[in-house]
Amino acid sequence: MELIDGKAIAAQLVAEVGAGVAALRARSGIVPGLAVVLVGDDPASTIYVRRKLATTAAAGMRSFEYRLAVDTPQAALLDLIDKLNANADVHGILVQLPLPPQIDPLLVLDRIAPEKDVDGFHPVNVGRLSAGGGGLVPCTPLGCMKLLDRVIDEYHGLNAVVIGKSNIVGKPVALLLLEREATVTVTHIYTRGLPDIVRAADILVVAAGSPGLVRGNWVKPGAIVIDVGINRIVGPDHRPIIVGDAVTDELGHARAVTPVPGGVGPMTIACLLENTLRAALSIVGEE
């Protein structure tokens, strides 16, 4: 079994984005800018935002951080997004989810200009993905495909099973696999006969948010498993640990597996930066 090193692949992608940023700056003086908005002080979101901003700096981009109180009114957040949409120095806008209950996330995501929607969640970008491309693609599914590309040359006719139907991962990664002409089955934790469906998969993308859901006897020999799950549980020593949706120790017969942590997670941030560079190039008319 090969462990697909997401950290190494993400570092390579960040370096490539950095080179693209430097080239854009040299020929036009433009530096891609990413605005990250965090409402409240959710610990996991705070850590994730800090990592995003650090990686943004490593790629030579400008970052704009906005931390708003947990009781911020929806109207105030929408007003900030309007200002960021109009700010020529900002090429990408990311509003960290989840949001407090007084704020409608769909309304917020709809307010971001599609060309600055580096998360790929705006209805325009969702529609473009469904129609076959042209928009900004959600970062985690994009990262999944880049990891798969490291071990797959030809997708035509491969059976792909996606566990998870979220708008963030499950649905968009299914569309990306369809574009590669894989045969895709989308499932979820309530799907009847799920183990038998998974056993037919050449490619398994599991994004169910259910620790240890996929056992070794679910996966056929030679399959490729992309584990998107990031679950915090109490370990044997009573300390919190992070595990995936698949039991990696039972997947020795698989062809390749992404570890958790160190697999899909780093790729999500790297693809965010790639989307920001793409957005900047598009806005200045170079893509």
Secondary structure, DSSP 8 states (H G I E B T S, - for coil): -EE--HHHHHHHHHHHHHHHHHHHHHHH----EEEEEEES--HHHHHHHHHHHHHHHHTT-EEEEEEE-TT--HHHHHHHHHHHHH-TT--EEEE-SS--TTS-HHHHHHHS-GGGBTT--SHHHHHHHHHTSSS---HHHHHHHHHHHTT-S--TT-EEEEE---TTTHHHHHHHHHHTT-EEEEE-TT-TTHHHHHTT-SEEEE----TT-B-GGGS-TT-EEEE---EEEE-TTSSEEEE-SB-GGG-TTSSEE--SSSSHHHHHHHHHHHHHHHHHHHHTT--
